[in-house]
Amino acid sequence: MNGIAPVMARLRAETRDLHTRVEELPMFTALAAEDLPLASYVGLLRSLAIVYADLEAALASVPDTAVRSVWDDAWRRLPTLHQDLAHFQAHTFTETPVAELHAQVVAQQIRQRAVADPRSLLGYLYVFEGSSLGGSILRRQVVASFGLTPTSGLAYLSSHAAAPTAQWREFGGRMGKAPITATEQDRLVASAREAFTGMGQIVRALYPLAPEPRQQLVQALNPLAGTHPIPDDGREIQAALRAGEHTWREFPYYAWRYGARGEQFTRSDSAWLVTLAQHDEAIVTHQVRWLGRVLASRGMPQWLLELHLEVLHGELVAAVPERQAEYDRLRHASTMLRSMRHAHIDEAQFQELIAAFDQQVGPEWSMRLPRTGGLLASAVADERAGIRQAVPSIAEWMIDPTRFPEEWREAVSVTIEKARAGELGSMGRDARRVSSPQSALVAPGNYVLGLSQAVQATAQ
Ligand code: HEM
């Protein structure tokens, strides 16, 4: 094929601004001036290994015809990154945890696309395949700066070095023949822009290297999160991110209502929850109850936190089995929330409310927001436990006529009424007697401030 395929022309034109911005970052200027520390280069390889692991696994496995017609397993570059990292293994370099955390977030975005919109991964592939064009310039600069050879830390940058433009033409030709509609092209462009933005964040964190990188970690997960601890161990971070992905997949309510900002808080909160596991059970309980009240007052009934803790526990035990005893404290906290829920609405009634809601709104709407009956019933249980805003904070959103049809709004009201009128579980009568409706609620206001306060309480 002569000429550039329309999809490639669009990708190039609509990401050019971001390419320019990445290319001009201080890391590349320092490299060109032979002034880059080797630690920054090694940090780049580590970060890319995190990204490529998920990108290449997704490209090789997603059931999408366009991806299958473009991707070739022979193009994998992860083995070259492992080869380079093995070369540097014997040496000690300044750590690059912030860049690696940004890489974990990019990897999460890739995993989410693999489930929600696999074809859009071609936008990511475009960016990383394209990077080998500039890569031949970088390769020369890396050789000049560090004197590396292909077998000593230069395998990744050498992978397409022999014929970068031939590989690029092959990729462009396949993209041109792939079945990609105009709307899908829009999504590929958005995905490529996301990839460039993520790469920009990684590269920015690699030069100049921060003297106290650990203080910036939480900001990499969520710029709005203030300062609170998150785990040091990359495996725990990944488990926290995976648990968040799971919760968001199970409850599209999160994405619909809270969008990108909510996603960032899910990342940082989930990571913060992991750090609780090192504390005594009493502190874990206290902090989880605190977070549960904050979230329930903002439209996220405690059932969501209960389920999240359960999934987080599973992910952590799978990732770091030797710390299971500590992680079990998070599962106990989930069990504690479940008991509190059952104290007010027993499981049979809870499930009945879920099924009745779905039946009332019909299959199309129940698929859009699955288990909404459970969210509402859980909000009522939270209200009975003394969280006064629990029901209004979700119900107001759920009965907004600009968002939902009449039958939906009717089902919301009916479910809340039924849950409020329902028979209590056997423990519930006692629980209701002891729980004061004036139970302390975290003062409304700045969530960030609230989490920082909780952290201080944990530290004391
Ligand atoms: C100092 C760093 C960089 C330099 C000097 C550089 C340079 C270049 C050059 C010379 C081209 C070929 C343009 C052409 O043939 O028309 C190119 C293309 C490209 N580069 Fe970079 N690049 C750099 C960094 C990056 C990074 C970090 C990425 C992404 C991770 C990237 C992604 C791309 C893409 C996607 C293309 C293809 C553009 C097209 O559609 O033709 N580049 N780059």
Residues whose N, C-alpha, C, O or C-beta is under 5 A from the ligand:
A	BS01	HEM	M8 R12 V22 E23 F28 Y126 V127 G130 S131 L133 G134 I137 M199
